[in-house]
Amino acid sequence: MIDSSQETAIIRKCVHCGFCTATCPTYLLLGDELDSPRGRIVLIKDMLASAAPPAPSTVKHLDRCLSCLSCATTCPSGVDYMHLIDSAREHIETTYRRPLADRLVRQLVVTVLSHRGLFRASTRLARLAKPVARFLPARLRAMIDAAPAQRLAAGEVERPGVHMAAAPRKGRVALLSGCVQPALAPSIDDAAIRLLTRHGVEVVVARAGCCGALFHHLGKADAARALAQANIVAWEAEMARGLDAIVVTTSGCGTTIKDYAHLFAGDTNWQPRAARVAALAKDITEVVAAIGLQPPVIAPGMAVAYHSACSLQHGQKVTAAPRALLAAAGFIVREIAEGHICCGSAGSYSILQPELSRGLRDRKLAHIARTQAAVVATGNIGCINQLRSAAATTVHTVELLDWATGGPRPADV
């Protein structure tokens, strides 16, 4: 819910110093002040102060924001850009009528991506359409390109239940099942379950689904809260039995779940419940780092380029754990130049802004190539799919950690 006093307070913290322009992906690509955080804050200020619907040009520049939050990391004044841009998008959603084609694409995106069954069915259709994809509009082509090349078997998170610890028990966690990742890359959560249980952690797969991030970042706040409420109820049942963490292997989802309390700001019933869930949410690498990684059982020395997903490094401020775990597992971790710059995935951004997304992807791939690493590791399914779309060998960090400590070698490595 938009609180004008809170938005005003955020806007006033911006001193227009321009530090953010150096780390904003769209400004680096386009060189337009209105496509920088500083410029967008001015647009948001004028938009929220006006009684009229926003101008199409304002919507265009705000739509181009990836919500990567690199600017928030850079900002010396501590401007809460994350909540400001989310509020702006909610305002646009409730006051601005988009062209019909835009409305249809956005509704298609959130409907399909947030429902695992629909998404899996859509990937089958997309595979059939791949031969003619180059003749389709850019947004439809981006959807088709995102589909896996073959049908994938259902993973362990498709079946709610308990996975017992295979070593002396160190804890009990719930694993987010989510929406897109189980259909797009079931190997990730399978690896997470093996890794955790091998290290003495009992893993519960509760009946939790889409975290709401897709809806939230498109300004559909009510739908986001409804999905969050369903997850809170599912996790509360497990919390009553004792839960040390809610483990998330998709960092974009993790950022949203950790912010659930803000999503329910002002709601005296749901906010305390959301805050308790948010306090338990942890990225998989935070949990493994806390319990300690077993010694590797594979030969050391493989070079890995670590791509720090924006939602992990900027959204959750998790930077050291993934690198330290990969090094402990025997991999040679190579840093990617401009590691703070988004790869262009950003949830649904690669579909809704395909040209800008490809520009950022190609920029990232050029830097990855210079590392001469055998494989890229990252912590977000969106980044994985984005980089794989250009044939880069990209896997989730947890897949490498699982392999190093006794699991199967990732299929693409």
Secondary structure in CASP SS format (residue, H / E / C, confidence):
PFRMAT SS
TARGET T0000
AUTHOR 0000-0000-0000
METHOD secondary structure of the structure
MODEL  1
M C 1.00
I C 1.00
D C 1.00
S H 1.00
S H 1.00
Q H 1.00
E H 1.00
T H 1.00
A H 1.00
I H 1.00
I H 1.00
R H 1.00
K H 1.00
C C 1.00
V C 1.00
H C 1.00
C C 1.00
G C 1.00
F H 1.00
C H 1.00
T H 1.00
A H 1.00
T C 1.00
C C 1.00
P H 1.00
T H 1.00
Y H 1.00
L H 1.00
L H 1.00
L H 1.00
G C 1.00
D C 1.00
E H 1.00
L H 1.00
D H 1.00
S C 1.00
P H 1.00
R H 1.00
G H 1.00
R H 1.00
I H 1.00
V H 1.00
L H 1.00
I H 1.00
K H 1.00
D H 1.00
M H 1.00
L H 1.00
A H 1.00
S C 1.00
A C 1.00
A C 1.00
P C 1.00
P C 1.00
A C 1.00
P H 1.00
S H 1.00
T H 1.00
V H 1.00
K H 1.00
H H 1.00
L H 1.00
D H 1.00
R C 1.00
C C 1.00
L C 1.00
S C 1.00
C C 1.00
L C 1.00
S H 1.00
C H 1.00
A H 1.00
T H 1.00
T H 1.00
C C 1.00
P C 1.00
S C 1.00
G C 1.00
V C 1.00
D C 1.00
Y H 1.00
M H 1.00
H H 1.00
L H 1.00
I H 1.00
D H 1.00
S H 1.00
A H 1.00
R H 1.00
E H 1.00
H H 1.00
I H 1.00
E H 1.00
T H 1.00
T H 1.00
Y C 1.00
R C 1.00
R C 1.00
P C 1.00
L H 1.00
A H 1.00
D H 1.00
R H 1.00
L H 1.00
V H 1.00
R H 1.00
Q H 1.00
L H 1.00
V H 1.00
V H 1.00
T H 1.00
V H 1.00
L H 1.00
S C 1.00
H C 1.00
R H 1.00
G H 1.00
L H 1.00
F H 1.00
R H 1.00
A H 1.00
S H 1.00
T H 1.00
R H 1.00
L H 1.00
A H 1.00
R H 1.00
L H 1.00
A H 1.00
K H 1.00
P H 1.00
V H 1.00
A H 1.00
R H 1.00
F H 1.00
L C 1.00
P C 1.00
A H 1.00
R H 1.00
L H 1.00
R H 1.00
A H 1.00
M H 1.00
I H 1.00
D H 1.00
A C 1.00
A C 1.00
P C 1.00
A C 1.00
Q C 1.00
R C 1.00
L C 1.00
A C 1.00
A C 1.00
G C 1.00
E H 1.00
V H 1.00
E H 1.00
R C 1.00
P C 1.00
G E 1.00
V E 1.00
H E 1.00
M C 1.00
A C 1.00
A C 1.00
A C 1.00
P C 1.00
R C 1.00
K C 1.00
G E 1.00
R E 1.00
V E 1.00
A E 1.00
L E 1.00
L C 1.00
S C 1.00
G C 1.00
C C 1.00
V H 1.00
Q H 1.00
P H 1.00
A H 1.00
L H 1.00
A C 1.00
P H 1.00
S H 1.00
I H 1.00
D H 1.00
D H 1.00
A H 1.00
A H 1.00
I H 1.00
R H 1.00
L H 1.00
L H 1.00
T H 1.00
R H 1.00
H C 1.00
G C 1.00
V E 1.00
E E 1.00
V E 1.00
V E 1.00
V E 1.00
A C 1.00
R C 1.00
A C 1.00
G C 1.00
C C 1.00
C C 1.00
G C 1.00
A H 1.00
L H 1.00
F H 1.00
H H 1.00
H C 1.00
L C 1.00
G C 1.00
K C 1.00
A H 1.00
D H 1.00
A H 1.00
A H 1.00
R H 1.00
A H 1.00
L H 1.00
A H 1.00
Q H 1.00
A H 1.00
N H 1.00
I H 1.00
V H 1.00
A H 1.00
W H 1.00
E H 1.00
A H 1.00
E H 1.00
M H 1.00
A C 1.00
R C 1.00
G C 1.00
L C 1.00
D C 1.00
A E 1.00
I E 1.00
V E 1.00
V E 1.00
T C 1.00
T C 1.00
S H 1.00
G H 1.00
C H 1.00
G H 1.00
T H 1.00
T H 1.00
I H 1.00
K H 1.00
D C 1.00
Y H 1.00
A H 1.00
H H 1.00
L H 1.00
F C 1.00
A C 1.00
G C 1.00
D C 1.00
T C 1.00
N C 1.00
W H 1.00
Q H 1.00
P H 1.00
R H 1.00
A H 1.00
A H 1.00
R H 1.00
V H 1.00
A H 1.00
A H 1.00
L H 1.00
A E 1.00
K E 1.00
D E 1.00
I H 1.00
T H 1.00
E H 1.00
V H 1.00
V H 1.00
A H 1.00
A H 1.00
I H 1.00
G C 1.00
L C 1.00
Q C 1.00
P C 1.00
P C 1.00
V C 1.00
I C 1.00
A C 1.00
P C 1.00
G C 1.00
M C 1.00
A E 1.00
V E 1.00
A E 1.00
Y E 1.00
H C 1.00
S C 1.00
A C 1.00
C H 1.00
S H 1.00
L H 1.00
Q H 1.00
H H 1.00
G H 1.00
Q C 1.00
K C 1.00
V C 1.00
T C 1.00
A H 1.00
A H 1.00
P H 1.00
R H 1.00
A H 1.00
L H 1.00
L H 1.00
A H 1.00
A H 1.00
A C 1.00
G C 1.00
F C 1.00
I E 1.00
V E 1.00
R E 1.00
E E 1.00
I C 1.00
A C 1.00
E C 1.00
G C 1.00
H C 1.00
I C 1.00
C C 1.00
C C 1.00
G C 1.00
S C 1.00
A C 1.00
G C 1.00
S C 1.00
Y H 1.00
S H 1.00
I H 1.00
L H 1.00
Q C 1.00
P H 1.00
E H 1.00
L H 1.00
S H 1.00
R H 1.00
G H 1.00
L H 1.00
R H 1.00
D H 1.00
R H 1.00
K H 1.00
L H 1.00
A H 1.00
H H 1.00
I H 1.00
A H 1.00
R H 1.00
T H 1.00
Q C 1.00
A C 1.00
A C 1.00
V E 1.00
V E 1.00
A E 1.00
T E 1.00
G C 1.00
N C 1.00
I H 1.00
G H 1.00
C H 1.00
I H 1.00
N H 1.00
Q H 1.00
L H 1.00
R H 1.00
S C 1.00
A C 1.00
A C 1.00
A C 1.00
T C 1.00
T E 1.00
V E 1.00
H E 1.00
T H 1.00
V H 1.00
E H 1.00
L H 1.00
L H 1.00
D H 1.00
W H 1.00
A H 1.00
T C 1.00
G C 1.00
G C 1.00
P C 1.00
R C 1.00
P C 1.00
A C 1.00
D C 1.00
V C 1.00
END
